[in-house]
Amino acid sequence: MLFNSILFLLIGAVATFIGAVPFGLVNLSVADVAIKVNICKSMSVAFGAAIVEILFAVTALLAGSLINNLIEANSAIKYSVLAVLFFSGVFFWFKKNKTKITENKSSSKGFLKGVVLNLISIQVLLFWLVAIAFLSVKNLVPASALQMVLFVVGVWLAKVAVLWGYAILARKVAEKSASLSSNINRIIGALLVFVALIQLMKI
């Protein structure tokens, strides 16, 4: 019984890992902060994003079918995902690059940034709708309070771990490449536009 419950921690973590690894607004913003400020500050963004990740996962669990039907019936939602990614990419491309930023920005601002960025990343909610639908077919959705808590913990841990990995990798690469550090905004902008184009091809 206990093993079956703990299994949901792993399920939540694996599902989150699959959805969190691909490039997105949050991932690239965490990398940006890690390079321009430090890894510690970037994790404030990660913690905010992890809260919203839990919100999306639980929402998909509780009202997945209803939300999925709403999205399928409203193509404007799908195109809004593309718009957010595309215009975010354009914003980063033209944003003036600062290779060094003071570290005295409050953690609360970073946390709020993570919350907002993940909230407008509608593709994250779309991923959770698909993931929960798959888990439901396999009868792997939480069925008790303990299972739900462990599932949520798994989601939190995996999201933070993935973003921490992005921060570490970005920092190490930037330290070895001055050109990457000085052109990070354009790199992030190009990646976001590329992701938007890939999403457009899927519609």
Secondary structure as GFF3:
##gff-version 3
##sequence-region A 1 203
A	DSSP	alpha_helix	2	20	.	.	.	ID=ss1
A	DSSP	alpha_helix	25	36	.	.	.	ID=ss2
A	DSSP	alpha_helix	39	73	.	.	.	ID=ss3
A	DSSP	alpha_helix	75	94	.	.	.	ID=ss4
A	DSSP	alpha_helix	107	120	.	.	.	ID=ss5
A	DSSP	alpha_helix	122	137	.	.	.	ID=ss6
A	DSSP	alpha_helix	145	176	.	.	.	ID=ss7
A	DSSP	alpha_helix	178	182	.	.	.	ID=ss8
A	DSSP	alpha_helix	184	202	.	.	.	ID=ss9
###
